[in-house]
């Protein structure tokens, strides 16, 4: 009679584990001489890749080679059993299933890890998956729980984990394209390692970008077509999903090689290109076609086109589905899309992708979508401004130096964002353009596996597994510190120094991490960078204060050079140059550049256009903007140049006096810099967490310029609070002045950047100052008179209401008392 390999393995194991003999209990189980026993050794399947991953990741951290055997040899070495719950040999091997195992084993991707430390002749670590992916994720969790140090492998002797994913889709977009700040420098081996890293924390899907931005980047070690196919092969080996993001863009983007859907010729050209890709992919589970961002296509054209594409797709991948986002769809397009789905109920359609710039809520999307179809979230976890989740309470000094794609560990915010956007969905595949958001990917996967997972526990695992076993608690503290650095006014945040100290202590105790571990380098880099920006801010703020004091010291009656405008401008220009001459924290700055170069060498992170070949200054080039002025230097220099052209001394002195009085043109003026988290005294913010994510993120603090390093306006003119009409209803932006002079008239002045097609209204204590409609003027500054009887009670409420278009962005407001 033929006995299966797995049965032979586990019967032998049963013979070696007498149940009536008890070993002395102990807390830590030494696995340094362990062997792996698995029926999948030598096979060609995802379970076999899981065994190879276990062996390989242990070796990288310990330099210990663990044997992997199809059956156990007669030796007293501890064993790690890696198998599936349907393995027939488990019943004869005294695997401690427990009463609840039968129900648990029905859950997809679930696994159990149990340590039998009292087994003889040696302890057993069971890793039993409910299915192939369960084996993979069980191995990943075991790696997270192990202590892995050079020459040492151990695990808690009482370890017991029973876990299954809460959401079925947990993926990330890792597109190999020139716009990436990292991925375009990767080899297939580097991609595989990163995918392994993500799998350890629960990732089960990878999305590539095969066609958009078709040009090769200079860093690319292999061509795009070759890498596209290799990513598919990697996902196939590990048994995880492989998706492709394939936009169809409109005519205005033709310079990027884009086409539209308006003619049969264009449609056929796209389908030919797509079929060539479909036919070569080893695995393909989903095609995501965005309605917009990029592109602006009509639903009436997209749905029939997707049907044709699906027919071709399923020739090669019968179970693959087409997915589409409804980003920027409104009115007729939304109606057409939902009607088509409801009327046709296509079996080739997987569902909707809920991404940035979707004009209806997640709840409404779920309500209108036929119940046969799912919703997949497409969250932007990589950007800090002009994005779906701008950093809340971010100081402008960081906005102007760190940019839109900085190194961005954000544990608390990512947990909140994930849990806000996961309802009504099957999970997500996140948007990412590099490893600047590495921790955010890990967190998004871990919370999709379990939204209630302990955040500090995940961060501790992150530090232990990726940096060094035992270092996890310090790493967790350091990551929390980096997020706190960005919360609130930088000038008054002494915690920035404390965060640097945390990372410096690890730097001193673990010097090898500085040279070899890119994740540690990222945290260390950010801690030095944040500290450097704060020191510069303190210094440059004092310089600007000195300039204002020098201007105010001018003698109006003087017409000689020593007491007038010419000498004041000369003195002030000298002060401005002090930011260049009195270098702040030179050693810290050198360390920042050293670490930036190490990150490029170790992971291909392009933190500079000139040094590393980054594709754009808005793509995480933190080294290029590290010395960007954090005071109003450029604006002041331009004012001096303009004033210097005036021929009359009295006019020059009057114009100079406007510089320090910009915020308070008349004594008693109430000024708000709405882009500065510490200078929004009269802004009214919504409180509490809303069940609808849109309600929380409609008001956004952010810098608007795409190239702030070229913007010479005052910093307060560049950033502000956006009010965006979304989700099919109007939104408002409110100010409240509680302590005004009774019965005194005021002038209300606001600087507003107006989006295309915006319609808005302005009210003061329910009195209409501007009726709902387009802007009265293209000028940013708007002024309105506030009669005395409106502030009879000493209070004033101001409110903008916005109902369509791209919204408004209010940067500054003044409430000026009238004499």
C-alpha positions in Angstrom: 0.0 0.0 0.0 1.4 3.5 -0.9 1.7 5.9 2.0 1.8 9.6 1.2 5.0 11.6 2.0 3.1 13.8 4.4 1.6 10.8 6.2 5.1 9.1 6.5 6.5 12.3 8.0 3.8 12.8 10.6 3.5 9.1 11.6 7.2 9.1 12.2 6.8 12.3 14.2 4.1 10.6 16.3 6.4 7.7 17.1 9.0 10.2 18.4 6.6 12.2 20.6 5.3 10.0 23.4 2.3 11.8 25.0 2.9 10.3 28.5 6.3 11.9 29.1 6.5 15.5 30.2 9.6 17.7 29.8 10.4 20.5 32.2 8.8 23.7 31.1 10.9 26.6 30.0 10.3 30.2 28.7 12.5 30.4 25.6 12.8 27.6 23.1 16.2 27.4 21.4 15.9 26.5 17.7 19.5 27.1 16.7 19.8 23.4 15.8 16.3 22.9 14.5 15.2 21.3 11.3 12.2 22.1 9.1 10.0 19.2 8.3 7.5 19.8 5.5 5.8 17.6 2.8 6.4 20.4 0.4 10.2 20.3 0.3 11.4 19.9 -3.2 8.0 20.7 -4.8 7.2 23.5 -7.1 4.3 25.3 -5.3 3.7 28.3 -3.0 4.0 26.1 0.1 7.5 25.2 -1.0 8.3 28.9 -1.5 7.1 29.5 2.1 9.6 26.9 3.3 12.4 28.5 1.3 11.4 31.9 2.7 11.6 30.6 6.2 15.1 29.1 5.6 16.3 32.1 3.7 15.1 34.9 6.1 16.5 32.9 9.1 19.9 32.6 7.4 20.1 36.3 6.6 19.7 37.2 10.2 21.6 34.4 12.0 24.0 32.9 9.4 22.6 29.5 10.5 21.6 27.1 7.7 18.5 25.2 8.8 17.9 21.9 6.9 14.5 21.5 5.3 13.5 17.8 5.1 10.5 16.0 3.6 10.6 13.7 6.6 12.2 13.8 10.0 15.5 12.0 10.6 16.1 10.1 13.8 17.7 12.9 15.8 16.8 14.9 18.9 16.9 18.2 17.1 13.8 20.5 17.5 11.6 20.6 14.5 9.5 23.2 12.8 6.6 21.5 11.0 5.2 23.5 8.0 2.1 22.0 6.5 -1.6 22.4 5.8 -4.6 21.6 7.9 -5.8 19.1 5.3 -2.6 17.0 5.6 -3.8 13.5 6.4 -0.8 12.8 8.6 -1.8 15.5 11.2 -4.3 13.2 12.8 -1.6 10.6 13.7 1.0 13.1 14.8 -0.6 14.4 17.9 -1.0 17.8 16.4 -2.9 19.8 19.1 -5.9 20.8 17.0 -8.3 21.8 19.7 -12.1 21.8 19.8 -12.4 25.0 17.6 -10.0 23.9 14.9 -12.6 22.5 12.5 -14.5 25.8 12.3 -11.4 27.9 12.2 -9.9 25.8 9.4 -12.7 26.9 7.0 -11.3 30.5 7.0 -9.2 31.4 4.0 -5.6 32.3 4.5 -5.8 31.3 8.2 -3.0 29.6 10.1 -2.1 28.2 13.6 1.3 28.3 15.2 1.7 26.2 18.3 4.8 25.3 20.2 4.9 21.9 21.9 7.9 22.5 24.2 7.3 19.4 26.3 7.5 16.9 23.4 10.2 14.3 23.5 12.8 13.7 22.2 12.6 17.4 21.2 10.2 20.3 21.0 8.0 20.9 18.0 6.9 24.2 16.4 3.7 23.6 14.4 3.0 26.0 11.5 -0.3 24.8 10.0 -2.1 26.8 7.3 -5.7 26.4 6.3 -4.6 26.7 2.7 -1.5 27.5 0.6 -1.6 31.2 1.6 -2.2 30.2 5.2 1.1 28.3 5.1 2.8 31.4 3.7 1.3 33.8 6.2 1.9 31.4 9.1 5.6 31.2 8.2 5.6 35.1 8.0 4.1 35.3 11.5 6.6 32.8 12.9 9.5 34.9 11.5 8.0 38.0 13.2 7.8 36.1 16.5 11.3 34.6 16.4 14.4 36.1 18.0 16.9 36.0 15.2 20.5 37.1 16.0 23.9 35.9 14.7 24.2 32.4 15.8 20.9 32.4 17.7 17.3 31.3 16.8 14.7 31.2 19.5 11.0 31.6 20.1 8.7 31.9 23.2 8.1 28.4 24.4 4.4 29.1 25.0 3.7 30.7 21.6 0.2 30.0 20.4 -1.3 32.0 17.5 -4.6 31.3 15.7 -5.3 34.0 13.1 -7.1 34.6 9.8 -7.4 37.8 7.7 -10.4 40.0 8.2 -10.3 41.4 4.7 -9.5 39.3 1.6 -7.5 41.9 -0.4 -4.3 43.4 1.1 -2.0 44.8 -1.6 0.2 47.5 -2.7 1.1 49.2 -6.0 4.8 48.7 -6.8 5.0 50.1 -10.3 8.2 49.8 -12.2 8.3 53.2 -13.9 10.4 56.4 -14.2 8.1 58.4 -11.9 8.8 56.2 -9.0 11.3 57.6 -6.4 12.7 54.1 -5.7 11.3 51.1 -7.7 12.8 52.1 -11.0 16.3 51.3 -9.5 15.4 47.7 -8.5 16.4 44.4 -9.9 14.1 41.4 -10.0 15.9 40.1 -6.9 15.3 43.3 -5.0 11.6 43.3 -6.0 11.3 39.7 -4.7 12.9 40.5 -1.4 10.5 43.5 -0.9 7.5 41.4 -1.8 8.7 38.8 0.8 9.0 41.6 3.4 5.4 42.6 2.7 4.1 39.0 2.8 5.5 38.6 6.3 3.0 41.3 7.4 0.1 39.9 5.5 0.3 41.4 2.0 -1.4 39.1 -0.6 -1.5 41.3 -3.8 0.9 43.3 -5.9 -0.1 45.8 -8.5 2.2 46.9 -11.3 2.1 49.8 -13.8 3.1 48.2 -17.2 2.3 51.0 -19.7 1.7 54.5 -18.2 4.9 56.6 -18.3 6.4 54.3 -21.0 9.9 55.7 -21.0 12.7 53.9 -19.3 14.5 55.6 -16.4 18.3 55.8 -16.3 18.4 53.7 -13.1 16.5 50.8 -14.5 18.7 47.6 -14.4 16.3 45.8 -16.8 13.8 46.9 -19.4 10.2 47.5 -18.4 8.7 44.7 -20.4 11.0 42.2 -18.8 10.3 43.5 -15.3 6.5 43.4 -15.9 6.7 39.7 -16.7 9.1 39.0 -13.8 6.7 40.6 -11.3 4.0 38.3 -12.5 6.3 35.3 -12.1 7.2 36.3 -8.6 3.6 36.6 -7.5 2.8 33.2 -9.2 5.6 31.5 -7.2 4.4 32.8 -3.9 0.7 32.3 -4.8 -0.3 35.9 -4.2 -2.4 38.0 -6.6 -0.9 40.0 -9.4 -2.8 43.1 -10.7 -2.0 45.7 -13.3 -3.0 49.4 -13.2 -3.8 50.4 -16.8 -5.1 53.9 -17.4 -6.6 55.0 -20.7 -5.9 58.7 -21.0 -7.4 61.5 -23.1 -6.1 63.4 -26.0 -4.4 66.2 -24.0 -2.0 63.7 -22.7 -0.9 62.4 -26.1 2.6 63.8 -25.6 3.0 61.0 -23.0 2.0 58.4 -25.6 -1.6 58.4 -24.4 -4.7 57.7 -26.5 -8.4 58.0 -25.9 -11.4 55.8 -26.4 -13.3 57.9 -29.0 -12.5 56.0 -32.2 -12.4 52.3 -33.0 -8.8 52.6 -34.2 -7.7 54.0 -30.8 -9.6 51.2 -29.0 -8.1 48.5 -31.1 -4.6 49.9 -30.7 -5.0 49.7 -26.9 -6.4 46.2 -27.0 -3.5 44.9 -29.1 -1.0 46.3 -26.6 -3.0 44.9 -23.7 -3.3 41.4 -25.3 0.4 41.2 -25.8 0.8 41.7 -22.0 -2.0 39.4 -21.0 -0.7 36.6 -23.1 2.8 36.7 -21.5 1.9 37.1 -17.8 2.4 34.0 -15.7 -0.4 35.1 -13.4 -3.0 37.9 -13.7 -5.9 38.4 -11.2 -7.2 41.9 -11.8 -6.9 44.8 -14.2 -7.7 48.2 -12.7 -8.6 50.9 -15.2 -9.0 54.3 -13.6 -11.7 56.6 -15.0 -9.5 59.5 -14.3 -6.2 60.5 -12.5 -4.9 60.2 -15.2 -7.3 60.6 -18.0 -10.9 61.8 -18.2 -13.0 59.2 -19.9 -16.8 58.8 -20.3 -18.5 55.9 -18.6 -20.5 55.3 -21.8 -17.3 54.5 -23.6 -15.4 52.8 -20.8 -17.8 50.1 -19.9 -18.1 48.6 -23.5 -14.4 48.9 -23.9 -13.8 47.0 -20.6 -16.1 44.3 -21.9 -13.9 43.9 -25.0 -10.7 43.9 -22.9 -12.2 41.3 -20.5 -12.9 38.9 -23.4 -9.2 39.1 -24.4 -8.1 38.9 -20.8 -10.0 35.7 -20.0 -8.6 33.9 -23.0 -5.4 33.8 -21.0 -6.5 34.1 -17.4 -10.1 32.7 -17.1 -10.6 33.8 -13.5 -9.2 37.4 -13.9 -11.6 40.4 -13.5 -11.7 43.9 -14.8 -12.1 46.6 -12.2 -12.7 50.3 -12.7 -12.6 53.4 -10.5 -15.1 56.2 -10.7 -12.7 58.9 -9.9 -14.0 62.4 -10.9 -17.2 60.9 -12.4 -20.2 63.0 -11.8 -23.9 63.2 -12.8 -24.5 61.4 -16.1 -21.2 59.4 -16.0 -22.2 58.0 -12.6 -25.7 57.2 -13.8 -24.4 55.5 -16.9 -21.8 53.4 -15.0 -24.2 52.1 -12.3 -27.0 51.5 -14.9 -24.7 49.5 -17.1 -23.6 47.3 -14.2 -27.1 46.8 -12.9 -28.6 46.1 -16.3 -25.9 43.8 -17.7 -24.5 42.2 -14.5 -21.3 41.3 -16.3 -19.4 38.2 -15.0 -16.1 39.7 -16.2 -16.5 42.7 -13.9 -15.0 42.5 -10.4 -16.2 45.7 -8.9 -15.3 49.4 -8.3 -12.1 50.9 -7.1 -12.6 53.7 -4.6 -9.7 56.2 -5.2 -8.8 59.8 -4.6 -11.1 62.4 -6.2 -14.1 60.1 -6.2 -17.1 62.5 -6.1 -19.5 60.4 -4.1 -19.0 58.8 -0.8 -17.9 55.2 -0.1 -21.2 54.5 1.5 -23.1 55.9 -1.5 -20.9 53.9 -3.8 -21.8 50.7 -2.0 -25.4 51.6 -1.9 -25.6 52.2 -5.7 -23.4 49.3 -6.8 -25.1 46.0 -7.5 -24.5 43.7 -4.6 -22.8 41.1 -6.8 -19.8 43.3 -7.0 -17.2 44.4 -4.5 -15.4 47.7 -3.8 -11.7 47.9 -3.5 -10.0 50.8 -1.9 -7.1 52.6 -3.6 -5.7 54.8 -0.8 -2.8 57.2 -1.3 -0.4 56.4 1.6 2.6 57.9 0.0 1.9 61.7 -0.3 1.8 64.4 2.3 0.1 67.3 0.5 -2.2 67.8 -2.5 -3.5 64.3 -1.8 -6.2 62.2 -0.3 -4.7 62.3 3.3 -2.6 65.4 3.8 -0.6 65.4 7.0 -2.7 67.0 9.6 -1.3 70.0 11.6 1.9 69.9 9.5 4.2 72.9 10.0 4.9 74.9 6.8 8.6 74.6 7.5 8.3 70.9 6.8 6.0 71.4 3.8 8.6 73.5 2.1 11.6 71.4 2.9 10.3 67.8 3.0 7.9 68.1 0.0 5.2 65.7 -1.2 7.0 62.3 -1.0 9.3 62.5 2.0 10.2 59.6 4.2 6.8 59.2 5.8 6.3 56.8 8.7 2.9 57.7 10.1 1.6 54.9 12.4 -1.3 56.6 14.2 -2.7 58.4 11.2 -2.4 55.3 9.0 -4.3 53.1 11.4 -7.0 55.7 11.6 -7.1 56.2 7.8 -7.3 52.5 7.2 -10.1 51.9 9.6 -12.0 54.8 8.3 -11.8 53.6 4.7 -12.2 49.8 5.1 -15.9 49.7 5.7 -17.9 48.6 2.6 -14.8 47.3 0.9 -13.1 43.9 0.4 -9.8 45.6 1.3 -7.3 47.7 -0.7 -4.3 47.9 -2.9 -2.6 51.1 -1.9 -1.0 53.7 -4.1 2.8 54.1 -3.6 5.7 55.4 -5.6 8.6 54.2 -3.5 9.8 53.1 -0.1 9.3 56.5 1.5 6.0 55.0 2.8 7.5 51.6 3.7 6.0 51.5 7.2 2.7 52.7 6.0 2.5 49.7 3.6 3.3 47.3 6.5 0.6 49.0 8.7 -2.0 49.0 5.9 -1.5 45.2 5.4 -1.4 44.4 9.1 -4.6 46.3 9.8 -6.3 44.8 6.8 -5.5 41.5 8.4 -6.7 42.7 11.7 -8.1 46.2 12.2 -8.0 45.8 15.9 -4.3 44.7 16.0 -2.2 46.4 18.6 -0.3 49.2 16.9 2.7 49.2 19.2 2.9 45.5 18.7 3.1 45.9 14.9 5.8 48.6 15.3 7.8 46.4 17.6 7.6 43.5 15.2 8.7 45.9 12.5 11.8 46.9 14.4 12.7 43.4 15.6 12.3 41.7 12.2 13.7 44.4 9.9 16.4 45.9 12.1 17.4 43.7 14.9 15.7 41.3 17.4 15.3 43.1 20.7 15.5 46.5 19.2 11.8 46.6 18.4 10.6 48.6 21.5 13.1 51.4 20.8 12.2 51.4 17.1 8.5 51.7 17.9 9.3 54.6 20.2 11.4 56.3 17.5 8.7 55.8 14.9 6.0 57.3 17.1 8.5 60.2 17.7 8.9 60.9 14.0 5.1 61.2 13.6 4.9 63.5 16.6 7.6 65.7 15.1 5.2 66.6 12.4 2.3 67.4 14.7 1.8 71.1 15.4 4.0 74.2 15.3 7.6 73.2 14.9 9.1 76.2 16.8 7.3 75.1 20.0 7.9 71.3 19.6 10.8 70.3 21.8 10.1 66.7 21.2 12.0 66.9 17.9 15.3 66.8 19.9 14.0 63.9 22.0 13.2 61.9 18.9 16.7 62.5 17.5 18.1 61.2 20.8 16.1 58.0 20.5 17.6 57.3 17.1 21.0 58.4 18.1 21.1 56.0 21.0 20.3 53.2 18.5 22.9 54.5 16.1 25.6 54.4 18.8 24.6 50.9 20.1 24.1 49.3 16.6 26.5 51.0 14.2 26.2 48.2 11.6 22.6 49.3 11.0 23.8 52.7 9.8 25.7 51.1 6.9 23.6 48.2 5.9 20.0 48.6 7.0 18.0 50.9 4.8 14.9 51.0 7.1 17.1 52.1 10.0 18.8 54.6 7.8 15.4 56.1 6.9 14.4 56.6 10.5 17.8 58.0 11.4 17.7 60.3 8.3 14.3 61.7 9.2 15.3 62.3 12.8 18.3 64.3 11.8 16.4 66.1 9.0 13.6 67.2 11.3 16.0 68.5 13.9 18.0 70.4 11.3 14.9 72.0 9.9 13.8 73.1 13.4 17.2 74.6 14.1 17.1 76.5 10.9 13.5 77.7 11.6 14.5 79.1 15.0 17.5 80.8 13.4 15.8 82.2 10.4 12.8 83.4 12.4 15.1 85.4 14.5 16.7 86.9 11.4 13.2 87.9 10.1 12.4 89.4 13.5 15.6 91.4 13.4 14.7 92.7 9.9 11.2 93.9 11.1 12.8 95.6 14.1 15.3 97.3 11.9 12.7 98.6 9.5 10.5 99.9 12.4 13.6 101.7 13.8 13.7 104.1 10.8 13.3 107.8 11.6 10.4 109.1 9.4 11.7 112.7 9.7 15.2 111.7 8.4 16.1 112.2 4.8 19.8 111.2 5.2 21.1 107.8 4.3 22.1 106.8 7.8 18.5 107.0 9.2 16.4 106.4 6.1 15.4 103.7 3.8 18.6 103.1 1.9 20.6 102.2 5.0 17.7 100.1 6.4 17.6 98.1 3.2 21.4 97.6 3.3 21.3 96.5 6.9 18.4 94.1 6.3 20.1 92.5 3.3 23.1 91.9 5.5 20.8 90.2 8.0 19.3 88.0 5.3 22.7 86.8 4.3 23.3 85.6 7.8 21.3 82.5 7.0 24.1 81.6 4.5 27.1 82.9 6.5 26.1 81.5 9.9 25.8 77.9 9.0 23.5 76.0 11.4 24.3 72.5 12.6 26.9 71.8 9.9 27.7 68.3 11.2 24.0 67.4 11.2 23.7 68.6 7.6 26.7 66.4 6.6 25.1 63.4 8.3 21.8 64.0 6.4 23.7 63.9 3.0 25.7 60.9 4.1 22.5 59.0 5.0 20.8 60.1 1.9 23.6 58.7 -0.2 23.5 55.5 1.8 19.8 55.1 1.0 20.5 55.5 -2.7 23.2 52.9 -2.5 21.2 50.4 -0.4 17.7 50.7 -1.8 17.8 53.0 -4.8 16.0 55.8 -3.0 16.4 58.9 -5.1 16.5 61.9 -2.7 18.1 64.3 -5.2 17.7 65.1 -8.9 21.4 65.9 -9.4 23.0 63.3 -7.0 20.7 60.4 -7.6 18.9 61.1 -10.8 15.4 61.6 -9.4 12.8 62.2 -12.0 11.3 65.4 -10.5 11.9 67.8 -7.6 8.4 66.8 -6.2 9.3 63.1 -6.0 10.9 62.9 -2.6 14.0 64.9 -3.3 14.6 65.9 0.4 18.3 66.6 -0.2 17.6 69.2 -2.8 15.2 71.2 -0.6 16.9 70.8 2.8 18.2 74.4 2.7 14.9 75.9 1.3 14.3 79.1 3.3 11.8 78.6 6.1 11.3 82.4 6.6 10.0 84.9 4.1 13.5 85.7 2.7 12.5 85.5 -1.0 9.5 87.7 -0.5 11.4 90.3 1.5 14.2 90.4 -1.1 11.7 91.1 -3.8 10.1 93.8 -1.7 13.5 95.5 -1.3 14.1 95.3 -5.1 10.7 96.9 -5.8 11.0 99.6 -3.1 14.6 100.4 -4.3 13.1 101.5 -7.6 11.0 104.2 -5.9 12.5 107.7 -6.3 10.9 109.5 -3.3 12.3 108.8 0.2 8.9 109.1 1.9 7.4 106.6 -0.5 10.3 104.2 0.1 9.9 104.5 3.9 6.2 104.0 3.7 6.5 100.9 1.5 9.2 99.5 3.8 6.9 99.9 6.8 4.3 97.7 5.2 6.7 94.7 5.5 6.6 94.3 9.3 3.0 95.5 9.4 1.8 92.9 6.8 -0.1 90.9 9.3 -1.3 93.9 11.3 -1.8 96.8 8.9 -3.9 98.6 11.7 -3.4 98.0 15.4 -6.0 95.5 16.6 -6.2 93.5 13.4 -7.0 89.9 13.9 -4.8 87.9 11.4 -4.9 84.2 10.6 -2.3 82.3 8.6 -4.6 79.4 7.7 -1.7 77.2 6.4 0.2 77.4 9.7 -1.0 75.0 12.3 0.0 77.4 15.1 -1.6 80.5 13.6 -5.2 79.5 12.9 -6.7 81.0 16.1 -10.1 81.7 14.6 -10.5 78.6 12.4 -13.3 76.3 13.4 -12.5 72.6 12.8 -14.9 69.7 12.9 -14.3 67.6 16.0 -14.6 63.8 16.4 -14.3 61.0 13.9 -16.9 60.8 11.3 -18.3 57.4 10.0 -17.9 58.9 6.5 -14.2 59.5 5.7 -15.1 62.4 3.4 -16.4 64.4 6.3 -13.0 64.3 8.0 -10.8 65.2 5.1 -12.7 67.9 3.3 -10.7 70.7 5.0 -7.1 70.2 4.2 -4.0 72.1 5.4 -1.5 72.1 2.6 0.9 73.9 0.4 -0.6 74.4 -3.1 2.5 75.1 -5.2 3.8 72.1 -7.1 7.3 73.8 -7.2 7.6 75.6 -3.8 11.4 75.9 -4.4 10.6 78.4 -7.2 7.8 80.2 -5.3 9.0 83.6 -4.0 5.7 84.6 -2.3 5.4 84.9 1.4 5.0 81.4 3.0 1.6 82.4 4.2 0.5 83.0 0.6 1.5 79.6 -0.5 -0.4 77.4 1.9 -3.8 77.4 3.6 -7.0 75.5 4.2 -8.8 74.0 1.2 -12.5 73.6 1.1 -13.5 71.1 -1.6 -17.0 70.2 -2.7 -17.3 66.4 -2.9 -19.6 63.6 -2.2 -22.6 65.4 -3.8 -23.1 68.0 -1.2 -21.9 71.4 -0.2 -19.1 72.0 2.2 -18.2 75.0 4.4 -15.2 76.6 5.9 -15.8 78.6 9.2 -14.1 81.2 11.3 -15.2 82.5 14.7 -14.2 85.8 16.4 -15.4 85.7 20.0 -14.0 88.9 21.6 -14.6 91.8 19.3 -15.3 95.4 20.2 -19.0 95.9 20.5 -20.7 98.0 17.9 -17.6 98.6 15.9 -17.4 98.2 12.1 -14.7 96.0 10.6 -13.3 95.1 7.2 -12.9 91.4 6.5 -10.1 90.6 4.0 -9.3 87.2 2.7 -6.7 85.7 0.3 -8.4 83.0 -1.7 -7.1 80.7 -4.5 -10.0 79.7 -6.6 -10.3 76.4 -8.4 -11.5 76.1 -11.9 -15.3 76.3 -12.1 -15.7 77.0 -8.4 -18.9 78.4 -7.0 -19.0 79.6 -3.5 -20.8 82.0 -1.1 -19.6 84.0 1.9 -21.7 84.8 5.0 -21.1 86.8 8.2 -23.5 86.0 11.0 -25.9 84.6 8.4 -25.7 87.9 6.4 -24.8 87.3 2.8 -21.6 89.0 1.8 -21.2 87.1 -1.5 -24.0 85.2 -3.1 -23.5 81.6 -4.3 -21.8 81.7 -7.7 -18.5 82.1 -9.4 -15.8 84.5 -8.0 -16.5 88.2 -8.5 -12.8 88.7 -9.3 -9.8 86.7 -10.4 -7.7 88.6 -7.8 -6.8 86.6 -4.7 -7.6 89.4 -2.2 -11.3 89.9 -1.5 -12.6 92.6 1.0 -16.0 93.0 2.6 -17.4 95.5 5.1 -18.8 94.2 8.4 -21.3 96.8 9.8 -21.2 97.6 13.5 -24.6 96.1 14.2 -23.4 92.7 13.1 -21.0 92.6 16.0 -23.3 94.1 18.6 -22.7 91.0 20.8 -18.9 91.1 20.4 -18.9 88.0 18.2 -18.7 87.2 14.5 -19.1 84.0 12.6 -17.7 83.9 9.0 -18.5 81.0 6.7 -17.7 80.0 3.1 -20.0 77.5 1.4 -18.8 75.7 -1.7 -21.0 73.6 -3.8 -19.2 72.7 -7.1 -16.0 73.0 -9.1 -12.5 72.3 -7.6 -13.3 74.4 -4.5 -11.4 77.2 -2.9 -8.2 77.5 -0.9 -8.2 80.2 1.7 -4.6 81.2 2.7 -4.9 84.2 4.9 -7.6 86.3 6.6 -7.6 89.7 8.3 -10.4 91.2 10.4 -9.4 94.9 10.5 -11.1 97.4 12.8 -12.4 100.5 11.1 -11.8 103.9 12.8 
